[in-house]
Amino acid sequence: MMCFFAGLGFEVIGFEGPGQGAALRRHGLPLTYEWEKPAGAVLDHFGIRKCTLAGMSMGGWFALRAAALEPRVERVIASGHAMDYMRCMPSAFRWLHLWCMEHGRGFMDRMAELKFENREGMAPWAVDHMKYITKSTSAYVINPSLLVEKLCRREGLVTLWDLPDLLIAQSQGRPLSYRFPESGTVVIDDAIALVRGAKHEVAARAYIEFVGTIEAQILTAKESFRLPARLDLPAERVPEWVTRVDREMKTAPVNWALQAREGAAWMAEWDRRVRGAGRKAPEKAR
C-alpha cells in the first residue's frame, strides 16, 4: 500500500510502533493502544504539521485513536478493522453463540479454557502472540471468569482485583477472600453526568436524581455490590459487606494531578522493567 501511494506522488512514511517489528524485537517496546504517542513522535521527528494516517487491521483502530488525540492527523484511512467480530459468522451461528453466552456463560468459558489447554486451532497461538507483543509472560486470561477458575484451582493465590467483582464471585460460592492494604486503598468514584444536548434531558435528569436516592444506593449495594456514595444510609438497611468496608478500608491519599501528568510514563516503566520480570512459580512435584 505504501508503494502504491508513493507511486501516485504522495510522500509516504512507514513506521513500526510499540509491539511491532523491530520496535518490539530490538528495543523491547510492548504493544500499547495509545497510538497518538508513536504517531506524534514520528511527526515530531520529520517536522510534519499535518498528515493522513493509514492503518490496516488492528492498525485501523490505532489510527482512529491517534487521530482523535493528535491534532496534526487530519485524515484517517482505517482499512480492515472489524466493528463487530460477531457479524463475521452466519446469522444462525451468531444467534446461537450469543444465546449460549447469555444463558450458559460458565459452560462457554470452560470450553474456551479447554481449547486453550489442548492447544487446538488458532486460539492458543493468538493468546501466545498477545503475550509476546504485550510482554505478558505470566498467565494470560481472556476474561474475569477464567481468572476466578485459576484462583479456585490454586494456580495462583494472590491477585489485585476490584472489590465488586470479588464480592460477586463470593456470592456465587467461590472460595475467595480479600483484605485491604494497611497503607490504604485507592478509591475511584463512579461518575454520572448529563450529556449536553441530550434528546431526553428531562428523563435523564430524573434518572440522575434517582441514582442518588437512598433506595437506589441500597439497591445497587445489595444487587451489584457497589459501595454507596452517600454517608446517611440507615445502618440497619445496608448489607454487611458495606459495614465491613467502612470499618476496615483506609482510603489512600492520591495526587490525581501527578497521576494524570506522569501516569503514562509510569506505565511505560512498568512495561519495560516490571511486567513479566517476576520469578516463575515452582512446578508441582509429580
Stockholm file with secondary structure:
# STOCKHOLM 1.0

chainA/1-286         MMCFFAGLGFEVIGFEGPGQGAALRRHGLPLTYEWEKPAGAVLDHFGIRKCTLAGMSMGGWFALRAAALEPRVERVIASGHAMDYMRCMPSAFRWLHLWCMEHGRGFMDRMAELKFENREGMAPWAVDHMKYITKSTSAYVINPSLLVEKLCRREGLVTLWDLPDLLIAQSQGRPLSYRFPESGTVVIDDAIALVRGAKHEVAARAYIEFVGTIEAQILTAKESFRLPARLDLPAERVPEWVTRVDREMKTAPVNWALQAREGAAWMAEWDRRVRGAGRKAPEKAR
#=GR chainA/1-286 SS CHHHHHHTTCCCCCCCCTTSHHHHHTTCCCCCSCTHHHHHHHHHHHTCSSEEEEEETHHHHHHHHHHHHCTTEEEEEEESCCSCGGGGSCHHHHHHHHHHHHHCHHHHHHHHHHHHHTTCSSHHHHHHHHHHHTTCCSCCCSSHHHHHHHHHTTSCSCCCCCHHHHHHHHHTTCCCCCCCCTTCBCCCCCCCCCCTTCTTHHHHHHHHHHHTSHHHHHHHHHHSCCCCSCSCSCTTTSCHHHHHHHHHCCBCCCCHHHHHHHHHHHHHHIIIIITTCSCCCCCCCC
#=GC SS_cons         CHHHHHHTTCCCCCCCCTTSHHHHHTTCCCCCSCTHHHHHHHHHHHTCSSEEEEEETHHHHHHHHHHHHCTTEEEEEEESCCSCGGGGSCHHHHHHHHHHHHHCHHHHHHHHHHHHHTTCSSHHHHHHHHHHHTTCCSCCCSSHHHHHHHHHTTSCSCCCCCHHHHHHHHHTTCCCCCCCCTTCBCCCCCCCCCCTTCTTHHHHHHHHHHHTSHHHHHHHHHHSCCCCSCSCSCTTTSCHHHHHHHHHCCBCCCCHHHHHHHHHHHHHHIIIIITTCSCCCCCCCC
//
